[in-house]
């Protein structure tokens, strides 16, 4: 831990933990260099949490768990001696850049007049997403008199503004552990939260945070009808367009995803939400997805356009960390599907100009150029990616090969793609088109290791897995395949690429989730003449 700074202001880190031996060490290490004290409150661990805390914290204190998160947090607050408090849960890590920025902010600001929202970032649950994040007040002056209330989904009281503090949204990130995505962990937390929320409802009556907690928990447990009921009750209780009101709509929309015959009801709910939050980017992307699934590309395109040009993101609600990129790519794809290729390219180019360096947008623009055999344009965009040295040259070869393969010139494409692959290029565009070209020229055994590597580069992507299964079936059946000119690559659609799915994070916002660029062929095209 750091020595007290020249400003004399001390930063205290507070952590409550229980059975957190798998993650606690990393949590404490992430703040060790900037904290003046670290206090861990153990609420009844039965594993090695206490020993890990003793090695990394200033003090470790036992506190009997009383089915009340606020009670445990308030007890921890009472043990701190610093001027500022930063809260971390035992499965979180403070990003290194955020740690340094916080230390500098505390040391340099003349007065303790602000409370800071840090972005709580979930890891991506699969290859489709960049993960979600939401702003939460985690850093404030310890002398402000703020306390927690609520057994679960606890909140600070009084509100920071009422305590004379100005809430400040920051880009500082706290990273959640991938352990939080494990099904057994999510299930246990959901069951716990239901129990705590029901206890508090019996004691104090229904309150909006408790209704949201119940909706989120039942959704996690695979009970969408029960979840929808709680989210509707939360919407009915909401007073005005607040963050909790918006989160209730996000949660409600996700409950329809597992009920395929509820699309009309889902669209109606989204329209209702947009009346209250007409420029919410996440809702607009959801509506675009629904319209595209109904074949209304004109309305889908309009929804995405409004999201790109006027969309707003509530930083305190859970949202995709790269939501701006998602909206731009959806807009571009719907334009492309309508044959408006030049407009599609301009949308991506404008997005890159506005967003600075976005690897996702640039890769999408490269894919579009490749599809239309614009080799020079694709190469120019590839040169702006971070690949260096031999990998840059390899990527350029992959682009050349991909352009040929996109025109079904499979045999000429293979040498370029193979040369890139052998030089170490593992960019998805190389792996996808090389595998496709090898399959299209009958080299199934050569395609197999490429598909396996593609699986590692984009874990969870369904296409390499499906193609590997089909190769295995072909091999087991003793079938061979002649060289063939397959049908042109099928265009991936926004509905395939950006569909609204249940979030793996807590809570469950509606979000567009990427399905990446897709393979250039259907299974039938690859394995039949």
Order of alpha helices (4+ residues) and beta strands (2+ residues): beta-alpha-beta-alpha-beta-alpha-beta-beta-alpha-beta-beta-beta-beta-beta-alpha-alpha-alpha-alpha-alpha-alpha-alpha-beta-alpha-alpha-alpha-alpha-alpha-alpha-alpha-alpha-alpha-alpha-beta-beta-alpha
